[in-house]
Amino acid sequence: MKRKSNRVFLWMLTLTVPVLVMALVAEAALRVATTFGYSTFVFRSYDAVLGTALIPGRSGRHQRCYDGYVSINAHGMRDRERTTEKPPGTYRIGIFGDSLTEAVHVQSEQTAHSLLETTLNETGCTECEVLNFSVAGYSTVQEYLRYVTLGRRFDLDVAILVVIPNDVIANVDPVDPMAGSLYSAPYLILEGEEFRLVPPPPPTPTLVALEYIARRSALVLYGTKAYYHVLKPAFAALSASPSASTASAAAHETRWRALRHSVAALHSAAAADGTRLVVVFINVGDGFWGDDDVMRESSRIEEELRGAGLENGFPVHDLGADIARHVREHQLEWPYLSFECDSHYTPRGQEVIAMSLFQFLVSGGLVPAEQVRTAGS
């Protein structure tokens, strides 16, 4: 009996040791290889209202074909330290967006919000502050909640909502949980003619354990990302119902209504605080984004946002048109203002965004006119 037990033990050891060695080698390789670099996953965690939020005080390098150093301030913002109490005479602008303006792919001083603040100060608005409330993967529903739970505490004069095509999907469908964490996002569900906000579910013990391990193991993190980004979509495509295309028209209409609803809610909340809302968007034809079905209908986003702007009285700006104009004028080639390995914007792209926002704010009288000179004058 003892000999049989020894044989079983040796057999298990023979199988286990090579697997462990391979896992250790893979772990070491992934930690060293800049191909996988630092994931933004380590900078964010579960939030009972927002689904996921940035972890105050976290910092580290985010590197691949890009090189960004990420530092999260005490309020959970990818920004320098800020005081909630606005200094006397200060004019405050807050940016609410997703990864486009969170901009973890570049250095802190290269982000659009930082460049915009610098430009405003260099052109006379010496008491202007531009605060960055953006978080990767956020929908307009989350950006509304981000304002309600955090943004309004800073007594903003202007709130800039940045909308890109993929924001629309997540308003009614909490897709892609690996955009920033393992957790689902809050979303809207249409009940009759009214929308109801569905809060994010609390994390299961399994997800808590997986997140804990993934924060410490590059191999587990990469495997988790591969599951959510490759395997899960593949399984979903195989099991898709033949009637899905029939339902898509109604689903799209719900998305457009949810977009207007969430933007109108943000406008109402900001107006109640004495904050002026402005909306900027990127049309897929201007911004060189992917070919998702909603992105192919991105012109509808412009229509819905401009309609909401007219109805609620806030200005709307086509940021994508300024980006496309810069690409044409400078005869830039693919990947234009993005990185070779990633569609997010390079430091030059962030500069274009900052200048577009500056011109929009100044021409629209959204910053104190007596303090701001024309850029370059």
PyMOL commands that set and color helices and strands:
alter all, ss='L'
color gray80, all
select helices_A, chain A and resi 2-32+40-43+99-102+108-110+112-122+140-149+151-154+167-172+177-179+205-214+218-238+244-272+284-287+293-296+298-312+319-329+347-363+369-371
alter helices_A, ss='H'
color red, helices_A
select strands_A, chain A and resi 44-47+51-54+59-63+67-71+91-96+128-132+158-163+187-191+194-198+276-281+316-318
alter strands_A, ss='S'
color yellow, strands_A
deselect
rebuild
show_as cartoon
